[in-house]
C-alpha cells in the first residue's frame, strides 16, 4: 500500500470517528461546527439564574456568549477549551437521560461534567505527577467527587478506567431520578449512586433538598486544555418500558406454553399469548434460569379484586414473600375488600417490607406496563411510566407484623409469579441481566 493511500485511510477513519452519526434514539448536543445550543455558566445553583426575569437572564446569556467564544473553539469537529472561562452549558434543561461523550485532556488538567447543574462527574490527571493524588486522583475519573467524604456512595470510582494521556476517553452516563450510573471506557465506575445536592451541602446528607427535576448539562473548565467530541443525549421517560429500548432483553415466555418454567405448572394456563393463574389455584411458578441483578419488563392484566405477585430472586421453594428476596405485589388496589390493608400490601410494594405509591394502575381488564430493576438490594418499580417504588431493602428495619424475611439478602434467584387463586394475566415478559 502506498503512502498516499495509507494517509487517506487514516484521514477517513478520523473523520468517521469525529463525525459519527448519533446512536439510535440519541441526538447531538454539539454540531461539530460552532457553539449553537450552548451558553456559559459557572459553579452556581441553577435556581439562581432560573429565577431571573426574562430581561435579566437575557443579559446574563449575552455576557456568557462573549466569554465562551473567548475560551471555547471548534477544531476539526472537536470542542476545545483552553482551561479557563465559563463552563459550556446546554440551553436546554434535562430530566432523566443517557449521555454519551468522549474527552481528551492534558497533564495537570482537571475537569468534570455537571448533571442538571450539580457538580460533578470528575475528570482527573490520574498520574502522580499531576499532583492531585491527595484528592483521590489515583483512583481514577468518573466518580461523583462532590458527593461528600470518601465513603459516600459513588464518590470514588469502583475501578480505575482512564486511558493514558493522548488517548480519547469515552463516558456513558445514565441519570434517572437522582441515581447516576457511569461507564468509563466500557467499565462500570459508578453503579446507580444517588447524586447528592451540592447546593444544600450545609445540611446533613440525609436531610438535603431533592435535586431539581430538570437542569443543564455542563462541561467544566479547570486549568488545562480539554477536548470533547461525539456528545449525544437521549431523554428517557420516567419508565424505561419504551418498546424501542430493548437492547439486551431476552424473552422468558414464548407465548405458547410454559417451556423454560418450573413449579406447579398445572395451576396455570397459557391463553391468547398470556400466562394466567387458574381460578382457585395458586403457587409460585418460576424461570429455570436464575438471575442476580436484572431488569424485567412485562405487561399484566388484573381481574376485579385480582391478586398475584412477582417473585424476586426466588430460591425455588417456600413463600416468595419471605424465602425469596421479596414478592412485589400485583393487586387490584381499588377493590373494596382491600380497603384496609397495610400500605406495604398494595400493588408494587415489596410485600410487608416497603410501600409503593398508589394511583397509577389502569382499570381491571386493561393491560398495564411494568418494569422492575433489581441491583444488589435496591429495587425500582415503574408502573405505566411512573416510579411507584424506589427502595434499598437492606436499609429497611421495620417489617409488617414484625415478621422476619430470611431471604431478603439473597443475591441470586429465579423470577416468577406467585399466584393467589385469581386469573391475573402476564405477557411480553423479557429480562435483561445487569452487570
Residue pairs with C-beta under 8 A, 6 or more apart in sequence:
15 77
17 229
17 230
18 32
18 76
18 77
18 78
18 229
18 230
19 32
19 77
20 230
22 28
22 232
23 100
23 232
23 234
24 244
25 234
25 244
25 245
26 98
26 100
26 232
26 233
26 234
27 232
27 233
27 234
28 231
28 232
29 37
29 90
29 217
29 231
29 232
29 233
30 37
30 38
30 79
30 228
30 229
30 231
31 37
32 74
32 77
33 74
33 77
34 74
35 68
35 69
35 72
35 74
35 88
37 90
37 91
37 92
38 68
38 88
38 89
38 90
38 91
39 61
39 64
39 65
39 68
39 89
39 91
40 64
40 65
40 67
40 68
40 85
40 86
40 87
40 88
40 89
41 49
41 64
41 86
41 87
41 89
41 117
41 216
41 218
42 86
42 87
43 87
43 119
45 117
45 199
46 93
46 116
46 117
46 212
46 215
46 216
47 199
47 212
49 57
49 60
52 60
64 86
64 89
67 85
67 86
68 85
68 86
68 88
70 85
71 81
71 82
71 84
71 85
71 86
71 221
72 79
72 80
72 81
72 82
72 85
72 88
73 79
73 80
74 80
75 227
77 229
78 227
78 228
78 229
79 88
79 219
79 227
79 228
79 229
79 231
80 225
80 226
80 227
81 88
81 219
81 221
81 225
81 226
81 227
81 228
82 221
82 225
83 109
83 221
83 222
83 223
83 224
83 225
83 226
84 221
84 223
85 221
86 221
87 114
87 218
87 219
87 220
87 221
88 218
88 219
88 221
89 216
89 217
89 218
89 219
90 216
90 217
90 218
91 216
92 216
93 116
93 214
93 215
93 216
94 116
94 214
94 215
94 216
94 217
94 233
94 235
95 213
95 214
95 235
96 175
96 176
96 177
96 235
96 236
96 237
96 238
97 174
97 175
97 233
97 234
97 235
97 236
98 172
98 173
98 174
98 233
98 234
98 236
99 113
99 171
99 172
99 173
99 174
99 175
99 217
99 231
99 232
99 233
100 170
100 171
100 172
100 173
100 230
100 231
100 232
100 233
101 113
101 170
101 171
101 173
101 228
101 229
101 230
101 231
101 232
102 168
102 169
102 170
102 171
102 228
102 229
102 230
102 231
103 111
103 123
103 168
103 169
103 171
103 226
103 227
103 228
103 229
104 166
104 167
104 168
104 169
104 226
104 227
105 111
105 123
105 125
105 165
105 224
105 225
105 226
105 227
106 125
106 165
106 224
106 225
106 226
107 125
107 127
107 129
107 130
107 165
107 224
108 125
108 130
108 131
108 223
108 224
109 123
109 125
109 222
109 223
109 224
109 225
109 226
110 123
110 124
110 125
110 132
110 222
110 223
110 224
111 123
111 219
111 220
111 221
111 222
111 224
111 226
112 119
112 120
112 121
112 122
112 123
112 145
112 220
112 222
113 120
113 121
113 123
113 171
113 173
113 217
113 218
113 219
113 220
114 120
114 216
114 217
114 218
114 220
115 121
115 173
115 175
115 180
115 195
115 215
115 217
116 175
116 211
116 212
116 214
116 215
116 216
117 212
117 215
117 216
117 218
118 146
118 195
118 197
118 198
118 199
118 211
118 215
119 145
119 146
119 198
119 220
120 144
120 145
120 146
120 220
121 141
121 142
121 143
121 144
121 145
121 171
121 173
121 180
121 182
121 190
122 141
122 142
122 143
122 144
122 145
123 141
123 220
123 226
124 130
124 132
124 136
124 137
124 140
124 141
124 162
125 131
125 132
125 137
125 165
125 224
126 137
126 138
126 139
126 140
126 141
126 160
126 162
127 137
127 165
128 138
130 137
136 143
136 145
136 150
136 156
138 160
139 156
139 157
139 160
140 157
140 159
140 160
140 161
140 162
140 184
140 189
141 157
141 161
141 162
141 169
141 184
141 189
142 157
142 161
142 171
142 182
142 184
142 189
142 190
143 154
143 155
143 156
143 157
143 182
143 189
143 190
144 154
144 155
144 180
144 190
144 193
144 195
144 196
145 155
146 196
146 198
146 201
147 153
147 154
147 155
147 193
147 195
147 196
148 155
148 196
148 205
149 155
150 156
152 196
152 205
153 193
153 194
154 180
154 190
154 191
154 193
154 194
154 195
155 193
157 182
157 184
157 189
157 190
158 188
158 189
158 190
158 191
159 187
159 188
159 189
161 184
161 185
161 187
161 189
162 169
162 184
162 185
163 169
163 185
168 229
169 184
169 185
170 184
170 185
170 186
171 182
171 183
171 184
172 182
172 183
172 186
173 180
173 181
173 182
173 183
174 180
174 181
174 182
175 195
176 236
176 240
177 387
177 390
178 194
178 195
178 210
178 211
179 192
179 193
179 194
179 195
180 190
180 192
180 193
180 194
180 195
181 188
181 190
181 191
181 192
181 193
182 188
182 189
182 190
183 189
188 435
191 375
192 375
192 378
195 211
196 205
196 208
197 208
197 209
197 210
197 211
199 209
200 208
200 209
201 208
203 209
217 233
219 226
219 228
236 242
236 245
237 385
238 382
238 385
238 386
238 387
239 369
239 371
239 382
239 383
239 384
239 385
239 386
239 387
240 295
240 371
240 382
241 297
241 369
241 370
241 371
241 382
241 385
246 430
247 432
248 432
248 433
249 295
249 297
249 430
249 431
249 432
250 430
250 431
250 432
251 428
251 429
251 430
252 260
252 287
252 289
252 415
252 429
252 430
252 431
253 260
253 261
253 275
253 426
253 427
253 429
254 260
255 270
255 273
255 274
255 427
256 270
256 273
257 270
258 265
258 268
258 270
258 275
258 285
260 287
260 288
260 289
261 285
261 286
261 287
261 288
261 416
262 285
262 286
262 287
262 288
262 316
262 414
263 283
263 284
263 285
263 286
263 316
263 416
264 281
264 282
264 283
264 284
264 285
265 285
267 277
267 278
267 281
267 282
267 283
267 285
267 419
268 275
268 276
268 277
268 278
268 281
268 285
268 417
268 419
269 275
269 276
269 278
273 427
274 301
274 425
274 426
274 427
275 285
275 417
275 425
275 426
275 427
275 429
276 423
276 424
276 425
276 426
277 308
277 417
277 419
277 420
277 421
277 422
277 423
277 424
278 423
279 421
279 422
279 423
280 421
281 419
281 421
282 418
282 419
282 420
282 421
283 418
283 419
284 311
284 314
284 320
284 416
284 417
284 418
284 419
285 416
285 417
285 419
286 311
286 314
286 316
286 414
286 415
286 416
286 417
287 414
287 415
287 416
287 431
288 414
289 414
290 412
290 413
290 414
291 313
291 374
291 412
291 413
291 414
291 415
291 431
291 433
292 411
292 412
292 433
292 434
293 374
293 375
293 376
293 433
293 434
293 435
294 373
294 374
294 415
294 431
294 432
294 433
294 434
295 371
295 372
295 373
295 374
295 431
295 432
295 434
296 310
296 371
296 372
296 415
296 429
296 430
296 431
296 432
297 369
297 370
297 371
297 428
297 429
297 430
297 431
298 369
298 370
298 371
298 426
298 427
298 428
298 429
298 430
299 367
299 368
299 369
299 370
299 426
299 427
299 428
300 308
300 330
300 367
300 368
300 370
300 424
300 425
300 426
300 427
301 365
301 366
301 367
301 368
301 424
301 425
302 330
302 331
302 332
302 361
302 364
302 365
302 368
302 424
303 332
303 364
303 365
303 422
303 423
303 424
304 332
304 335
304 364
304 365
305 332
305 335
305 337
305 338
305 364
305 422
306 330
306 331
306 332
306 364
306 422
306 423
306 424
307 329
307 330
307 331
307 332
307 420
307 421
307 422
307 424
308 330
308 331
308 417
308 418
308 419
308 420
308 422
308 424
309 320
309 321
309 327
309 328
309 329
309 330
309 351
309 417
309 418
309 420
310 327
310 328
310 330
310 372
310 415
310 416
310 417
310 418
311 320
311 324
311 327
311 414
311 415
311 416
311 417
311 418
312 320
312 324
312 325
312 326
312 327
312 328
312 372
312 374
312 379
312 413
312 415
313 324
313 325
313 326
313 374
313 407
313 410
313 411
313 412
313 413
313 414
313 415
314 320
314 323
314 324
314 325
314 413
314 414
314 415
314 416
315 323
315 324
315 407
315 410
315 413
315 414
316 413
316 414
317 323
318 324
318 407
319 327
320 326
320 327
320 416
320 418
321 327
321 351
321 352
321 405
321 418
322 352
322 403
322 404
322 405
322 406
322 407
323 406
323 407
324 407
324 410
324 413
325 374
325 393
325 407
325 408
325 409
325 410
325 413
326 350
326 351
326 353
326 379
326 393
326 405
326 407
326 408
327 350
327 351
327 418
328 348
328 349
328 350
328 351
328 372
328 379
328 381
328 389
329 345
329 346
329 347
329 348
329 349
329 351
329 356
330 347
330 417
330 424
331 338
331 345
331 346
331 347
332 338
332 347
332 361
332 364
333 346
333 347
333 358
333 361
334 361
334 364
338 345
338 346
342 352
342 400
343 349
343 355
344 350
344 351
344 352
344 353
344 354
344 355
344 400
345 351
345 352
345 400
346 355
346 356
346 358
347 356
347 358
347 361
347 383
347 388
348 356
348 357
348 370
348 381
348 383
348 388
348 389
349 355
349 356
349 389
350 356
350 379
350 389
350 391
350 393
351 400
352 399
352 400
352 401
352 403
352 405
353 391
353 393
353 396
353 399
353 400
353 405
353 408
354 379
354 389
354 391
354 393
354 396
355 389
356 381
356 383
356 388
356 389
357 386
357 387
357 388
357 389
358 388
360 383
360 384
360 386
360 388
361 368
361 383
361 384
362 368
362 384
367 427
368 383
368 384
369 382
369 383
369 384
369 385
370 381
370 382
370 383
370 384
371 381
371 382
372 379
372 380
372 381
372 382
373 379
373 380
373 381
373 382
373 434
374 434
375 434
376 394
376 411
377 392
377 393
377 394
377 395
377 408
377 409
378 390
378 391
378 392
378 393
379 389
379 390
379 391
379 393
380 387
380 389
380 390
381 387
381 388
381 389
381 390
382 388
393 408
394 408
394 409
399 405
407 413
415 431
417 424
417 426
